Amino acid sequence: MRRVERFIEIEAPVERVFDLFSDFEGFPRWMRGVREVRRAGRGLTHWVGRTAVEGLDAEWDAEVTHFEPDRRIVWRSVRGDVRTDGEAVLAETPEGTTLARVVLGYATPAGRSGSEAARFFGRHPARQLEEDLYNFKRLAESDDARRRDARRARREADERRARHFERSREESRSAARRAEDGRGGEELYRPRYALSPRERERERGTERGRYDEGVAATFRRRGVERLLDEDARGRSERD
């Protein structure tokens, strides 16, 4: 089996690059010679590839033989029109980019040489791999850029909400201070959400104190009324 090898650096995290390499059903997005990939069972995929003959496709089944997350993935054909295998080895650079080493092997019905494979597939495997990896690089970097943009948009939205809340709270405090100055220091009503936990607890204590004073006043008033009633009854009995 003849093999071609290429290296490429991708401006995306290694996790993102590995996710794309392990998503075989997404290979037609960047691999020109692959028309379709679909799952065919546990660890198995069915591939449909283009050939140089119009209307004629090559089909084969492949299995994953090695799967090391964010590091290495290997697959090979198990039956079909062509024999093929592939390997992707990833490494993170100090700058946070991903260096990928990709090896593809092939053995077509026409033979194993590059020229024979080119007649079968319509293009030399080495040049095709270079073009495919360039497409892969653009896909990985554009997808990662969209993810970064989405994260930045969410972060900016959170910051806007925080600024709006802080501005509203400050406006509420300013309005309360202005109203307090204009009413000679009388107690003002403030929304619950504008109070700190300590202020809310202090307000609860004040309200409880007012309630207790009201109850005591009522009992005192009733006690006086009862004494007056008893005194009136005593005078009537003496008379």
BELQUI-V448066 format. One line per field, one symbol per residue. ss: DSSP state (2 for helix, 1 for strand, 0 for the rest). psi: psi as a letter, one per 30 degrees, with the letter a starting at -180 (. if undefined). Layout:
# BELQUI-V448066
ss: ???
psi: ???
This chain:
# BELQUI-V448066
ss: 01111111110002222222220222222000011111111001111111000000111111111111000111111111001111111111000001111111111100100222222220002222222222222222222222222222222222222222222222222222222222000000000222002222222222222222222222222222222222222222220
psi: kkkkklkkkkilleeeeeeeefiefgefffjefkekklkgajgkkkkjlklfkkgklkklkllkfkjjkgekkkllkflaflklllkkkkkklffglkkkjkkklljlffafleeeeeeeffkkeeeeeeeeeeeeeeeeeeeeeeeeeeeeeeeeeeeeeeeeeeeeeeeeeeeeeeeeefghglklkkkeffkleeeeeeeeeeeeeeeeeeeeeeeeeeeeeeeeeeeeeeeeee.
